[in-house]
Amino acid sequence: MSSHGEHSMAGQQQLQNAHVEDEEGNPRALVLAQPLSIMAEDGEETSLPISAHPPLMFSFNERIRPLLDAVDKLRHLKVAQEGIQLPTIVVVGDQSSGKSSVLESLAGISLPRGQGICTRVPLIMRLQHHQDPEPELHLEYHGKIVPTRETDVAEAIVSATDEIAGNGKGISHTPLTLVVKKRGVPDLTMVDLPGITRVPVHGQPEDIYEQISEIITEYIKPEESIILNVLSATVDFPTCESIRMSQRVDKSGERTLAVVTKADKAPEGLLEKVTADDVNIGLGYVCVRNRIGEESYEEAHEEEAHLFQTHPLLSKIDKSIVGVPVLAQKLVHIQATIISKCLPEIVRKINDKLNSSVSELNKMPQHLSSVGEAMTVFMRIIGFSKESLRKILLRGEFDEYPEDRRMHCTARLVEMLNQYAGELQKSAENKLTENFLMDEMRVLDEAKGIGLPNFLPRTAFLVILQKKVKEISKTPVDFMAKVWDYIETVLITVFMNHCENYPQLQSAMRRATHNLVAKTKDESFDRVMEIVEMEKLADYTCSPEYMSDWGKLMAQHNLFMEVMNDYSKPTRIMIEGFGEIEVGHLRGHSDVREQAFDMKMRITAYWKVVLKRLVDSMALHLLLRVRNLVDQDMEAEIVNELMGSPVGGPGAIQRMLEESPSAAKKRERLNKSIKLLKDSKEVVAQIIDRITVVD
């Protein structure tokens, strides 16, 4: 039985080594009680070994009560709503395991009894010793405090439970707090949960087991929870459902303490059960005798002590793990240990959560209270939006959207421009090698006039040029439509991002953006069609590349004519810029094929110039229009939409004062969170001020 004593000493040492942080966040030792002490009826403290039989009331001295009060206040503030778990002793047990008897013995009061589930809501029991011989009891639920008396406490709990969970036999997650201030009770706070039952009785929901499992798991899952598992000596421990539940969340058993009830009912083999520890109870066992019939609590304690001293089997169990007083002492000791261990982490989590909530609230838009404030915010949004657009559309910066490639705008525009250039080139290459020179010869035949035969008619050149321009005229238009659709998406994304907290403004921004882009797109279409028409109108360039390319192409004229004149040569030849082509069909057209070859080479060389102009001019036009849109047109369009349109006007600014329901709800939630966390921080600060802190 020495292992249980060793565990208790280890827990006491852990308590003595607990730490908190000072105001600067530096860890400091939190000095609690050493050694463990008890308080006699005359108020004097005496040291007490863990194995002795103490009275139920004892304390680690006045330093522990403030710690427990702090946790109770934090629980009352519902700090768990902020994701901050509190150290808690959670009482679980199968139905009829004797759980109520254990709690009654610790509190010295009678709890509700009856068939089926008596505990239908989490019952937070706050026990506190005080010197006044007259007990003080009250219930806390639904924001109210209801005083009660010892004789009426069971009835008061039933009434409060009915109000919380209904008059049926269902259960609820909403807790009920019972505060017991009574002379001689241990300073403890425990959460009693519904007893585990698998088969619903009449009036209970069919899924009662699942509901109970859910509520128990909710309380025992946090690492800060100590599980007080109540087991009946009359059953095999491995078959207990409460053991199975606790093992799911505490496999090592390091935060599970077992109290074995009804020791007098099944003394045979109990010693072996608690020493073998087949179910891995890390905090050890305490065996107790339940109060029987009309026994007073004092009589029950005496009978229990006598039982474990004189019974031939039970007297063999080590005295350090028997009796309700030992259970009370262990619980107080464990409670003090876990609180002192968790307190620094609770302080850190409160500070982190408070800082996070304050930061989130500060990031929210200011709550507008006047038209002047609304106008200031509106102009600020315009200014921020313009700067964002300058960065992503003009300067190629994307630090505001590092992971969103769609918003890396200059890169995406270059990709679209390159794709457009490729489509132009691809459309221009269609049928380049099919029926080589036939189109040129037909046009030359139709353009013949009275004159010298060795001059190329300009009319023929323009006819072929215009045909080629017409074939690709849709490509620039499609490109410009695609570009402006993309830019409209970018504009709306930026505007919606900067006015996300003002839904009344978002719709006006969206309309203004759509109207502005539509007008700009029409202007771009006009410009594109003008450029296309210019290319049809004349054949002109000052680029020296035209003559250079034409000269290179015409250098193959002699090879072409040799094939045409020498019928012994193959009819498929390689011509630079065209690849391998079939020319046999041209041998019967000796009158115009030479002119057609020259025409083909001139068109080919000039077409490279045309395609380059169509790409360069589109790019330059786009840069100019985007810059003008961002720097000049956008602000005027938005102001006009907001102030000048029938749906806008001065009232539009006033409508900005109306915070969206989601933003208002978020602001309310953050303000509540900040208040709760500040109150929690104050509670913890006051407690830390009351305990001794040493470097």
C-alpha positions as CSV (number, residue, x, y, z in Angstrom):
1,M,0.0,0.0,0.0
2,S,3.0,2.3,0.0
3,S,2.4,3.4,-3.6
4,H,-0.6,5.4,-2.6
5,G,1.3,7.2,0.1
6,E,4.2,7.9,-2.4
7,H,1.7,9.4,-4.8
8,S,0.3,11.7,-2.2
9,M,3.8,12.9,-1.3
10,A,4.6,13.4,-4.9
11,G,1.4,15.5,-5.3
12,Q,2.4,17.5,-2.2
13,Q,5.8,18.1,-3.7
14,Q,4.2,19.1,-7.0
15,L,2.1,21.6,-5.1
16,Q,5.1,23.1,-3.4
17,N,6.9,23.6,-6.7
18,A,4.0,25.3,-8.5
19,H,4.7,28.6,-10.2
20,V,3.0,31.8,-11.3
21,E,4.2,34.7,-13.3
22,D,4.9,38.2,-12.1
23,E,3.6,41.3,-14.0
24,E,6.4,41.1,-16.4
25,G,5.7,37.5,-17.3
26,N,8.6,36.0,-15.4
27,P,7.9,32.7,-13.6
28,R,8.0,32.8,-9.8
29,A,7.5,30.1,-7.2
30,L,4.0,30.1,-5.7
31,V,4.5,29.2,-2.0
32,L,1.5,27.3,-0.6
33,A,1.2,25.2,2.5
34,Q,4.0,23.0,3.6
35,P,3.5,20.7,5.3
36,L,-0.2,19.7,4.9
37,S,-2.1,21.1,7.9
38,I,-5.5,20.8,9.4
39,M,-7.6,23.2,11.5
40,A,-9.0,22.0,14.7
41,E,-12.3,23.2,16.1
42,D,-10.5,25.9,18.2
43,G,-9.0,27.3,15.0
44,E,-5.4,26.1,15.6
45,E,-3.5,24.5,12.8
46,T,-1.6,21.3,13.3
47,S,0.5,19.3,10.8
48,L,-1.1,16.1,9.7
49,P,0.3,13.1,7.8
50,I,-1.7,11.9,4.9
51,S,-2.4,8.5,6.5
52,A,-4.0,10.0,9.7
53,H,-7.8,10.2,10.3
54,P,-8.5,13.9,10.2
55,P,-11.8,15.6,10.7
56,L,-13.7,16.5,7.5
57,M,-12.8,20.2,7.8
58,F,-9.2,21.1,7.2
59,S,-7.2,23.4,5.1
60,F,-3.8,24.1,3.6
61,N,-4.2,27.4,5.6
62,E,-5.7,30.6,4.5
63,R,-3.7,30.7,1.2
64,I,-5.7,27.9,-0.3
65,R,-9.2,29.3,0.2
66,P,-8.4,32.4,-2.0
67,L,-7.2,30.1,-4.8
68,L,-10.4,28.1,-4.6
69,D,-12.5,31.3,-4.4
70,A,-10.6,32.5,-7.5
71,V,-11.5,29.4,-9.5
72,D,-15.1,29.6,-8.3
73,K,-15.4,33.2,-9.4
74,L,-13.9,32.4,-12.8
75,R,-16.3,29.6,-13.2
76,H,-19.2,31.9,-12.2
77,L,-17.9,34.4,-14.7
78,K,-18.2,31.6,-17.3
79,V,-14.6,32.1,-18.4
80,A,-14.8,28.6,-20.1
81,Q,-16.9,30.3,-22.8
82,E,-13.5,31.9,-23.9
83,G,-11.9,28.5,-24.2
84,I,-10.1,28.7,-20.8
85,Q,-10.6,25.5,-18.9
86,L,-10.6,25.6,-15.1
87,P,-9.2,22.9,-12.8
88,T,-12.2,20.9,-11.7
89,I,-13.0,17.8,-9.6
90,V,-15.6,16.0,-11.7
91,V,-17.6,13.3,-9.9
92,V,-18.8,10.4,-12.2
93,G,-20.2,7.0,-11.5
94,D,-22.6,4.4,-12.7
95,Q,-26.2,4.7,-11.5
96,S,-26.6,3.3,-8.0
97,S,-22.8,3.3,-7.4
98,G,-23.3,5.3,-4.2
99,K,-22.2,8.6,-5.7
100,S,-24.9,10.6,-3.8
101,S,-23.9,9.0,-0.5
102,V,-20.2,10.1,-1.0
103,L,-21.2,13.7,-1.7
104,E,-23.6,13.8,1.2
105,S,-20.9,12.6,3.5
106,L,-18.5,15.2,2.3
107,A,-21.0,18.0,2.4
108,G,-22.9,16.9,5.5
109,I,-26.3,17.5,3.8
110,S,-28.9,15.3,2.2
111,L,-29.2,15.3,-1.6
112,P,-32.2,14.2,-3.8
113,R,-32.8,10.5,-3.8
114,G,-35.2,8.3,-5.8
115,Q,-35.5,6.0,-8.7
116,G,-33.8,6.7,-11.9
117,I,-31.5,9.6,-12.5
118,C,-31.6,12.1,-9.6
119,T,-28.9,14.4,-10.9
120,R,-30.2,15.7,-14.3
121,V,-27.9,18.8,-14.6
122,P,-24.3,19.4,-13.7
123,L,-24.4,20.2,-10.0
124,I,-21.5,22.4,-8.9
125,M,-21.0,21.9,-5.2
126,R,-19.0,24.6,-3.5
127,L,-18.2,23.5,0.0
128,Q,-16.6,26.1,2.4
129,H,-15.8,25.8,6.0
130,H,-16.7,28.8,8.2
131,Q,-16.8,29.3,12.0
132,D,-20.4,30.3,12.3
133,P,-22.3,27.4,13.8
134,E,-25.3,28.3,11.6
135,P,-24.9,26.9,8.1
136,E,-25.5,29.1,5.0
137,L,-26.8,27.4,1.8
138,H,-28.0,28.8,-1.4
139,L,-28.5,27.8,-5.1
140,E,-27.2,29.8,-8.1
141,Y,-28.8,29.3,-11.5
142,H,-30.3,31.4,-14.3
143,G,-28.5,34.5,-12.9
144,K,-30.3,34.3,-9.6
145,I,-29.4,33.3,-6.0
146,V,-32.0,31.2,-4.1
147,P,-31.3,30.8,-0.3
148,T,-32.3,27.4,1.2
149,R,-31.9,25.5,4.5
150,E,-30.3,22.1,5.2
151,T,-33.6,20.5,5.7
152,D,-35.0,21.8,2.4
153,V,-31.9,21.6,0.2
154,A,-32.9,18.3,-1.6
155,E,-36.3,19.8,-2.4
156,A,-34.7,23.1,-3.5
157,I,-32.3,21.2,-5.9
158,V,-35.2,19.2,-7.4
159,S,-37.2,22.5,-7.9
160,A,-34.2,24.2,-9.5
161,T,-33.5,21.2,-11.7
162,D,-37.0,21.1,-13.0
163,E,-36.7,24.8,-13.9
164,I,-33.5,24.2,-15.8
165,A,-34.2,20.8,-17.4
166,G,-37.9,20.6,-17.4
167,N,-40.3,18.6,-15.3
168,G,-39.7,15.3,-17.1
169,K,-36.7,13.0,-16.7
170,G,-34.4,14.6,-19.4
171,I,-31.1,16.1,-18.7
172,S,-29.5,19.5,-19.5
173,H,-26.0,20.9,-19.9
174,T,-26.9,24.0,-18.0
175,P,-25.2,23.9,-14.5
176,L,-26.7,24.4,-11.1
177,T,-24.5,25.7,-8.3
178,L,-25.0,24.7,-4.7
179,V,-23.0,26.7,-2.2
180,V,-22.6,25.1,1.3
181,K,-20.9,27.2,4.0
182,K,-20.9,25.0,7.0
183,R,-18.7,24.4,10.0
184,G,-16.5,21.4,9.6
185,V,-16.9,20.8,5.8
186,P,-13.7,20.6,3.6
187,D,-12.9,23.5,1.3
188,L,-13.9,21.8,-2.0
189,T,-15.5,22.5,-5.3
190,M,-16.8,19.5,-7.2
191,V,-19.1,19.0,-10.2
192,D,-21.5,16.1,-9.8
193,L,-22.8,14.7,-13.1
194,P,-25.7,12.5,-13.9
195,G,-25.3,8.8,-13.1
196,I,-24.6,6.6,-16.1
197,T,-27.4,4.4,-17.3
198,R,-27.8,2.4,-20.5
199,V,-31.5,1.5,-20.4
200,P,-34.0,4.4,-20.4
201,V,-36.8,4.2,-17.9
202,H,-40.3,5.4,-18.5
203,G,-40.3,9.1,-19.3
204,Q,-36.6,9.2,-20.3
205,P,-35.4,10.0,-23.8
206,E,-34.4,6.9,-25.9
207,D,-30.9,8.3,-26.3
208,I,-30.4,9.0,-22.6
209,Y,-27.1,7.1,-22.5
210,E,-25.7,9.2,-25.4
211,Q,-26.8,12.4,-23.7
212,I,-25.2,11.5,-20.4
213,S,-22.0,10.3,-22.2
214,E,-21.8,13.6,-24.0
215,I,-22.2,15.7,-20.9
216,I,-19.7,13.6,-18.9
217,T,-17.2,13.7,-21.7
218,E,-17.5,17.5,-21.9
219,Y,-16.5,17.8,-18.3
220,I,-13.8,15.1,-18.0
221,K,-12.0,15.6,-21.3
222,P,-10.1,18.8,-20.4
223,E,-6.6,18.1,-19.1
224,E,-7.3,20.4,-16.1
225,S,-10.1,18.1,-14.8
226,I,-9.6,15.6,-12.0
227,I,-11.9,12.6,-12.3
228,L,-13.4,11.3,-9.1
229,N,-14.7,7.9,-10.2
230,V,-17.2,6.4,-7.7
231,L,-17.2,2.6,-7.9
232,S,-19.3,0.1,-5.9
233,A,-17.4,-2.6,-4.1
234,T,-20.1,-5.0,-5.2
235,V,-19.2,-4.9,-8.9
236,D,-16.1,-5.8,-11.0
237,F,-14.3,-2.5,-11.7
238,P,-13.5,-3.3,-15.3
239,T,-17.2,-3.6,-16.1
240,C,-18.1,-0.2,-14.8
241,E,-19.1,2.2,-17.6
242,S,-17.7,5.2,-15.7
243,I,-14.2,3.5,-15.8
244,R,-14.6,3.0,-19.5
245,M,-15.5,6.7,-20.0
246,S,-12.7,8.0,-17.9
247,Q,-10.1,5.7,-19.6
248,R,-11.1,7.2,-23.0
249,V,-9.8,10.6,-21.9
250,D,-7.3,9.7,-19.3
251,K,-5.6,6.5,-20.5
252,S,-2.7,6.7,-18.1
253,G,-5.1,7.4,-15.1
254,E,-2.9,10.2,-13.9
255,R,-5.8,12.4,-13.1
256,T,-8.3,9.8,-11.9
257,L,-9.0,9.1,-8.2
258,A,-11.4,6.2,-7.4
259,V,-13.6,6.1,-4.3
260,V,-15.0,2.6,-3.5
261,T,-18.3,2.7,-1.8
262,K,-20.3,0.0,0.0
263,A,-17.1,-1.5,1.4
264,D,-19.2,-3.2,4.1
265,K,-21.4,-4.9,1.6
266,A,-18.6,-6.7,-0.3
267,P,-15.5,-6.9,1.9
268,E,-14.3,-10.1,0.3
269,G,-11.5,-9.4,-2.2
270,L,-11.7,-5.6,-1.8
271,L,-8.0,-5.4,-0.7
272,E,-6.9,-7.3,-3.8
273,K,-9.1,-5.0,-6.0
274,V,-7.5,-1.8,-4.8
275,T,-4.0,-3.1,-4.7
276,A,-4.0,-4.9,-8.0
277,D,-5.4,-1.8,-9.7
278,D,-6.6,-3.6,-12.9
279,V,-8.2,-0.4,-14.2
280,N,-5.2,1.9,-13.9
281,I,-6.2,4.5,-11.3
282,G,-3.2,6.8,-11.1
283,L,-4.3,8.9,-8.1
284,G,-5.2,5.8,-6.0
285,Y,-8.2,4.5,-4.2
286,V,-10.2,5.4,-1.1
287,C,-12.6,2.9,0.4
288,V,-15.6,4.2,2.3
289,R,-18.7,3.0,4.0
290,N,-22.0,4.5,3.0
291,R,-24.3,6.1,5.6
292,I,-27.1,3.8,6.5
293,G,-30.7,4.6,7.3
294,E,-31.2,7.4,9.8
295,E,-27.6,7.6,11.0
296,S,-26.3,11.1,11.6
297,Y,-23.2,12.0,9.7
298,E,-21.2,11.9,13.0
299,E,-22.5,8.4,13.7
300,A,-21.7,7.3,10.2
301,H,-18.1,8.5,10.5
302,E,-17.7,6.7,13.8
303,E,-19.2,3.5,12.3
304,E,-16.9,3.8,9.3
305,A,-13.8,4.2,11.4
306,H,-14.8,1.3,13.6
307,L,-15.5,-0.9,10.5
308,F,-12.0,-0.4,9.0
309,Q,-10.3,-0.9,12.3
310,T,-12.1,-4.1,13.4
311,H,-13.4,-5.9,10.4
312,P,-11.2,-9.0,9.8
313,L,-10.8,-8.3,6.1
314,L,-11.2,-4.5,5.8
315,S,-8.8,-3.8,8.7
316,K,-6.0,-5.1,6.5
317,I,-6.4,-2.2,4.1
318,D,-3.9,0.5,4.7
319,K,-5.4,3.3,6.8
320,S,-4.1,5.9,4.3
321,I,-6.8,4.9,1.8
322,V,-9.9,4.3,3.9
323,G,-12.6,6.6,5.2
324,V,-14.5,9.7,4.2
325,P,-12.1,12.0,6.1
326,V,-9.1,10.6,4.2
327,L,-11.1,11.1,1.0
328,A,-11.8,14.7,1.9
329,Q,-8.2,15.3,2.7
330,K,-7.0,13.8,-0.5
331,L,-9.5,15.8,-2.5
332,V,-8.4,19.0,-0.9
333,H,-4.8,18.1,-1.4
334,I,-5.3,17.2,-5.1
335,Q,-7.5,20.3,-5.6
336,A,-4.8,22.6,-4.2
337,T,-2.2,20.9,-6.3
338,I,-4.0,21.1,-9.6
339,I,-5.1,24.7,-9.0
340,S,-1.6,25.9,-8.2
341,K,-0.3,24.0,-11.2
342,C,-2.8,25.4,-13.6
343,L,-2.9,29.0,-12.2
344,P,0.0,30.3,-14.3
345,E,-1.4,28.8,-17.4
346,I,-4.8,30.3,-16.7
347,V,-3.2,33.7,-16.2
348,R,-1.4,33.4,-19.5
349,K,-4.5,32.2,-21.4
350,I,-6.6,35.1,-19.9
351,N,-4.0,37.6,-21.0
352,D,-3.5,36.1,-24.5
353,K,-7.3,35.9,-25.1
354,L,-7.8,39.4,-23.8
355,N,-5.0,40.8,-26.0
356,S,-6.5,38.9,-29.0
357,S,-10.0,40.2,-28.4
358,V,-8.8,43.8,-27.9
359,S,-6.8,43.6,-31.1
360,E,-9.7,42.1,-33.0
361,L,-12.0,44.9,-31.7
362,N,-9.4,47.5,-32.6
363,K,-9.3,46.2,-36.2
364,M,-13.1,46.7,-36.5
365,P,-14.2,49.9,-38.1
366,Q,-15.0,52.7,-35.7
367,H,-18.6,53.0,-34.7
368,L,-19.8,56.0,-36.8
369,S,-22.0,58.5,-34.9
370,S,-22.2,61.5,-37.3
371,V,-22.3,62.3,-41.1
372,G,-18.9,63.9,-40.7
373,E,-17.4,60.7,-39.4
374,A,-19.1,58.7,-42.1
375,M,-17.7,61.1,-44.8
376,T,-14.2,60.8,-43.3
377,V,-14.4,57.0,-43.4
378,F,-15.7,57.1,-46.9
379,M,-12.8,59.2,-48.2
380,R,-10.4,57.1,-46.3
381,I,-11.8,53.9,-48.0
382,I,-11.4,55.6,-51.4
383,G,-7.8,56.6,-50.6
384,F,-6.8,53.1,-49.3
385,S,-8.5,51.5,-52.3
386,K,-6.7,53.7,-54.8
387,E,-3.3,53.0,-53.1
388,S,-4.0,49.2,-53.2
389,L,-4.9,49.4,-56.9
390,R,-1.8,51.4,-57.7
391,K,0.3,48.7,-56.0
392,I,-1.3,45.7,-57.7
393,L,-2.3,47.2,-61.1
394,L,0.5,49.7,-61.8
395,R,3.5,48.9,-59.7
396,G,3.3,45.1,-59.6
397,E,3.3,44.8,-55.8
398,F,1.2,42.1,-54.2
399,D,2.1,42.2,-50.5
400,E,-1.6,42.7,-49.6
401,Y,-2.5,39.4,-51.4
402,P,0.6,37.3,-51.2
403,E,-1.2,33.9,-51.6
404,D,-3.9,35.0,-54.1
405,R,-2.3,34.6,-57.5
406,R,-5.4,36.1,-59.1
407,M,-4.5,39.4,-57.5
408,H,-0.9,39.5,-58.8
409,C,-2.2,41.7,-61.5
410,T,0.7,42.8,-63.6
411,A,1.9,39.2,-64.0
412,R,-1.6,38.1,-65.0
413,L,-1.9,40.9,-67.5
414,V,1.4,39.9,-69.1
415,E,0.1,36.3,-69.3
416,M,-3.0,37.5,-71.1
417,L,-1.0,39.7,-73.4
418,N,1.3,36.8,-74.3
419,Q,-1.7,34.6,-74.9
420,Y,-3.2,37.2,-77.2
421,A,0.0,37.5,-79.1
422,G,0.1,33.8,-79.5
423,E,-3.5,33.7,-80.8
424,L,-2.7,36.4,-83.3
425,Q,0.3,34.5,-84.6
426,K,-1.6,31.2,-84.7
427,S,-4.5,32.8,-86.7
428,A,-2.1,34.4,-89.1
429,E,-0.3,31.1,-89.9
430,N,-3.5,29.3,-91.0
431,K,-3.2,27.9,-94.5
432,L,0.2,29.4,-95.0
433,T,1.4,26.3,-96.9
434,E,-1.8,25.1,-98.4
435,N,-2.3,25.9,-102.1
436,F,0.9,28.0,-102.0
437,L,0.5,31.3,-103.9
438,M,-3.0,30.5,-105.3
439,D,-4.7,33.4,-103.4
440,E,-2.0,35.8,-104.5
441,M,-2.3,34.7,-108.1
442,R,-6.1,35.1,-108.1
443,V,-5.9,38.6,-106.7
444,L,-3.2,39.6,-109.2
445,D,-5.4,38.3,-112.0
446,E,-8.3,40.5,-110.8
447,A,-6.0,43.5,-110.3
448,K,-4.5,43.6,-113.8
449,G,-4.5,46.9,-115.5
450,I,-3.1,48.5,-118.6
451,G,0.6,49.1,-117.8
452,L,4.0,47.5,-117.6
453,P,3.8,43.9,-116.5
454,N,6.7,43.9,-114.0
455,F,5.1,46.2,-111.5
456,L,3.1,44.8,-108.6
457,P,-0.3,46.5,-108.3
458,R,-0.8,48.1,-104.8
459,T,-4.4,47.3,-105.0
460,A,-3.7,43.6,-104.9
461,F,-1.5,44.0,-101.9
462,L,-4.2,46.0,-100.0
463,V,-6.8,43.4,-100.9
464,I,-4.7,40.6,-99.4
465,L,-3.8,42.7,-96.4
466,Q,-7.4,43.6,-95.7
467,K,-8.5,40.0,-95.9
468,K,-5.8,39.0,-93.4
469,V,-6.7,41.8,-91.0
470,K,-10.3,41.0,-91.2
471,E,-9.6,37.3,-90.3
472,I,-7.9,38.3,-87.0
473,S,-10.0,41.4,-86.2
474,K,-12.1,39.5,-83.6
475,T,-9.0,38.5,-81.6
476,P,-8.1,42.0,-80.3
477,V,-11.7,42.6,-79.3
478,D,-11.9,39.3,-77.4
479,F,-8.6,40.1,-75.7
480,M,-9.8,43.5,-74.6
481,A,-13.1,42.1,-73.3
482,K,-11.2,39.4,-71.3
483,V,-8.8,42.0,-69.8
484,W,-11.5,44.4,-68.6
485,D,-13.6,41.6,-67.2
486,Y,-10.5,40.6,-65.2
487,I,-9.8,44.2,-64.1
488,E,-13.4,44.6,-63.0
489,T,-13.0,41.5,-60.8
490,V,-9.9,42.9,-59.3
491,L,-11.5,46.3,-58.6
492,I,-14.5,44.8,-56.9
493,T,-12.3,42.5,-54.8
494,V,-10.2,45.5,-53.6
495,F,-13.3,47.7,-52.9
496,M,-15.1,44.9,-51.1
497,N,-12.1,44.2,-49.0
498,H,-11.7,47.8,-47.9
499,C,-15.4,48.4,-47.1
500,E,-16.3,44.9,-45.9
501,N,-17.7,46.3,-42.7
502,Y,-20.0,48.7,-44.5
503,P,-22.5,46.6,-46.6
504,Q,-24.5,49.7,-47.4
505,L,-21.4,51.1,-49.1
506,Q,-20.5,47.9,-50.8
507,S,-23.5,47.8,-53.2
508,A,-22.7,51.4,-54.3
509,M,-19.1,50.5,-54.8
510,R,-20.1,47.5,-56.9
511,R,-22.4,49.5,-59.1
512,A,-19.9,52.3,-59.6
513,T,-17.2,49.8,-60.5
514,H,-19.4,48.0,-63.0
515,N,-20.5,51.3,-64.6
516,L,-16.9,52.6,-64.8
517,V,-15.5,49.4,-66.3
518,A,-18.4,49.2,-68.8
519,K,-17.7,52.7,-70.0
520,T,-14.0,52.1,-70.2
521,K,-14.5,48.8,-72.0
522,D,-16.6,50.6,-74.6
523,E,-13.9,53.2,-75.1
524,S,-11.3,50.4,-75.5
525,F,-13.5,48.6,-78.0
526,D,-13.7,51.8,-80.0
527,R,-9.9,52.2,-79.8
528,V,-9.4,48.5,-80.9
529,M,-11.7,48.8,-83.9
530,E,-9.9,52.1,-84.9
531,I,-6.5,50.3,-84.8
532,V,-7.9,47.5,-86.9
533,E,-9.4,49.9,-89.4
534,M,-6.0,51.7,-89.6
535,E,-4.3,48.5,-90.5
536,K,-6.8,47.9,-93.3
537,L,-6.4,51.4,-94.6
538,A,-2.8,51.5,-95.6
539,D,0.4,49.5,-96.0
540,Y,3.0,51.6,-94.2
541,T,5.9,51.2,-91.7
542,C,9.1,53.0,-91.0
543,S,10.5,49.8,-89.4
544,P,13.7,48.7,-91.2
545,E,12.8,45.2,-90.3
546,Y,10.3,45.0,-93.1
547,M,12.9,45.5,-95.9
548,S,15.4,43.2,-94.0
549,D,12.8,40.4,-93.7
550,W,11.6,40.8,-97.3
551,G,15.2,40.7,-98.6
552,K,15.8,37.4,-96.7
553,L,12.7,35.9,-98.0
554,M,13.4,37.0,-101.6
555,A,16.8,35.4,-101.4
556,Q,15.0,32.1,-102.0
557,H,13.4,33.3,-105.3
558,N,16.1,31.7,-107.5
559,L,15.6,28.3,-105.8
560,F,11.9,28.6,-106.4
561,M,12.3,29.5,-110.1
562,E,14.8,26.7,-110.7
563,V,12.2,24.2,-109.5
564,M,9.5,25.9,-111.6
565,N,11.6,25.7,-114.7
566,D,13.3,22.3,-114.3
567,Y,10.7,19.7,-114.4
568,S,13.2,17.0,-113.3
569,K,13.5,18.6,-109.8
570,P,11.3,17.5,-106.9
571,T,8.2,19.6,-106.4
572,R,8.4,19.8,-102.6
573,I,10.9,22.4,-101.5
574,M,12.0,24.0,-98.2
575,I,11.4,27.7,-98.0
576,E,12.5,29.6,-94.9
577,G,9.6,31.0,-93.0
578,F,7.1,28.5,-94.5
579,G,8.7,25.1,-94.1
580,E,8.4,22.3,-96.6
581,I,5.7,23.1,-99.2
582,E,4.3,21.6,-102.4
583,V,4.9,23.9,-105.5
584,G,4.1,21.5,-108.4
585,H,0.7,23.0,-108.9
586,L,2.4,26.3,-109.9
587,R,4.2,25.0,-113.0
588,G,1.2,25.8,-115.2
589,H,1.0,29.5,-114.1
590,S,4.2,30.9,-115.6
591,D,2.6,34.3,-116.3
592,V,1.9,35.4,-112.6
593,R,3.7,33.0,-110.3
594,E,6.9,35.1,-110.1
595,Q,4.8,38.2,-109.2
596,A,2.8,36.1,-106.7
597,F,6.0,34.9,-105.0
598,D,7.1,38.5,-104.6
599,M,3.7,39.5,-103.3
600,K,3.7,36.6,-100.8
601,M,7.1,37.6,-99.5
602,R,6.1,41.2,-99.1
603,I,2.9,40.3,-97.3
604,T,4.8,37.9,-95.0
605,A,7.4,40.5,-94.1
606,Y,4.8,43.2,-93.6
607,W,2.5,41.0,-91.6
608,K,5.1,40.6,-88.9
609,V,5.0,44.4,-88.5
610,V,1.2,44.4,-88.4
611,L,1.0,41.7,-85.6
612,K,3.7,43.5,-83.6
613,R,1.7,46.8,-83.8
614,L,-1.5,45.1,-82.8
615,V,0.2,43.7,-79.7
616,D,2.2,46.8,-78.8
617,S,-0.7,49.2,-79.4
618,M,-3.0,47.1,-77.2
619,A,-0.5,47.0,-74.4
620,L,0.2,50.7,-74.5
621,H,-3.6,51.5,-74.6
622,L,-4.2,49.2,-71.7
623,L,-1.5,50.8,-69.6
624,L,-2.8,54.2,-70.2
625,R,-6.5,53.4,-69.6
626,V,-5.7,51.5,-66.3
627,R,-3.6,54.3,-65.0
628,N,-6.3,56.9,-65.9
629,L,-9.0,54.7,-64.3
630,V,-7.1,54.4,-61.0
631,D,-5.8,58.0,-60.8
632,Q,-8.7,59.9,-62.2
633,D,-11.9,58.2,-63.3
634,M,-12.5,55.8,-60.4
635,E,-13.0,58.3,-57.5
636,A,-15.2,60.6,-59.6
637,E,-17.4,57.6,-60.6
638,I,-17.8,56.4,-57.0
639,V,-18.6,59.8,-55.6
640,N,-21.1,60.4,-58.4
641,E,-22.7,57.0,-57.8
642,L,-22.9,57.5,-54.0
643,M,-24.0,61.2,-54.0
644,G,-25.6,61.8,-57.4
645,S,-27.6,58.7,-58.2
646,P,-31.3,58.3,-57.2
647,V,-30.4,55.5,-54.8
648,G,-27.5,57.5,-53.4
649,G,-27.6,61.2,-52.4
650,P,-26.7,62.5,-48.9
651,G,-28.8,59.8,-47.4
652,A,-26.3,57.2,-48.6
653,I,-23.6,58.6,-46.3
654,Q,-26.1,58.5,-43.4
655,R,-26.9,54.8,-44.2
656,M,-23.2,54.1,-43.7
657,L,-23.8,54.8,-40.0
658,E,-26.0,51.7,-39.8
659,E,-23.7,48.9,-38.8
660,S,-24.4,45.5,-40.4
661,P,-26.1,42.9,-38.2
662,S,-23.0,40.7,-38.3
663,A,-20.6,43.5,-37.4
664,A,-22.9,44.7,-34.6
665,K,-23.1,41.1,-33.3
666,K,-19.3,40.7,-33.5
667,R,-18.7,44.0,-31.7
668,E,-21.1,43.0,-29.0
669,R,-19.5,39.6,-28.6
670,L,-16.0,41.2,-28.4
671,N,-17.1,43.8,-25.8
672,K,-18.6,41.0,-23.7
673,S,-15.5,38.9,-24.1
674,I,-13.2,41.8,-23.1
675,K,-15.3,42.6,-20.1
676,L,-15.4,39.0,-18.9
677,L,-11.7,38.6,-19.4
678,K,-10.9,41.9,-17.6
679,D,-13.0,40.8,-14.7
680,S,-11.3,37.4,-14.8
681,K,-7.9,39.1,-14.9
682,E,-8.8,41.2,-11.9
683,V,-10.0,38.1,-10.0
684,V,-6.7,36.4,-10.6
685,A,-4.6,39.5,-9.9
686,Q,-6.3,39.9,-6.5
687,I,-5.6,36.3,-5.6
688,I,-2.0,36.5,-6.6
689,D,-1.6,39.6,-4.5
690,R,-2.8,37.6,-1.5
691,I,-0.4,34.7,-1.8
692,T,3.3,34.8,-1.0
693,V,5.5,35.1,-4.1
694,V,9.2,34.6,-3.9
695,D,11.9,34.7,-6.5
